[in-house]
Amino acid sequence: MSVEIACGKCGEKIKDMKMLKSLKDVMKPSDGRCPSCGQKLSTAEFSLDVQEK
């Protein structure tokens, strides 16, 4: 199973993971912002989209 984290504003892929990690751990390297558009990312506001490949 693969998990992709993307910015809700610009759609830029932030992280592609093979295993689930804490959202805080995923956001830490970019200081909690989207590296592409600078949108502040929140652990409280996120959605889960599931797609079969």
C-alpha positions as CSV (number, residue, x, y, z in Angstrom):
1,M,0.0,0.0,0.0
2,S,1.3,3.5,-0.9
3,V,0.2,6.7,0.8
4,E,0.5,10.1,-0.9
5,I,0.3,13.4,1.0
6,A,-0.7,16.4,-1.2
7,C,-1.4,20.1,-0.6
8,G,-5.1,20.9,-0.5
9,K,-4.5,24.3,-2.1
10,C,-2.2,23.6,-5.1
11,G,-2.3,19.8,-5.2
12,E,1.5,19.5,-5.1
13,K,2.7,16.1,-3.8
14,I,4.4,16.7,-0.5
15,K,5.3,13.1,0.5
16,D,4.9,9.6,-1.0
17,M,5.1,6.8,1.7
18,K,5.1,3.1,1.7
19,M,4.1,3.0,5.4
20,L,1.9,5.3,7.4
21,K,3.7,8.0,9.5
22,S,2.4,10.6,11.9
23,L,1.3,13.8,10.0
24,K,3.5,15.8,12.3
25,D,6.5,13.8,11.2
26,V,5.6,14.3,7.5
27,M,5.2,18.1,7.9
28,K,8.3,18.7,10.0
29,P,10.9,19.0,7.2
30,S,8.9,21.7,5.4
31,D,8.1,23.6,8.7
32,G,4.3,22.8,8.3
33,R,4.0,24.5,5.0
34,C,3.5,23.3,1.4
35,P,7.0,23.5,-0.2
36,S,5.4,24.6,-3.5
37,C,2.8,27.3,-2.6
38,G,3.6,28.0,1.1
39,Q,0.1,27.1,2.3
40,K,0.0,26.4,6.1
41,L,-0.7,22.7,6.6
42,S,-2.8,21.6,9.5
43,T,-3.0,18.2,11.3
44,A,-6.6,19.1,12.3
45,E,-7.9,19.8,8.8
46,F,-7.2,17.1,6.3
47,S,-9.1,14.8,4.1
48,L,-8.5,11.2,3.0
49,D,-9.0,10.3,-0.6
50,V,-8.6,6.6,-1.4
51,Q,-7.9,5.5,-4.9
52,E,-7.3,1.9,-6.1
53,K,-4.4,1.5,-8.5
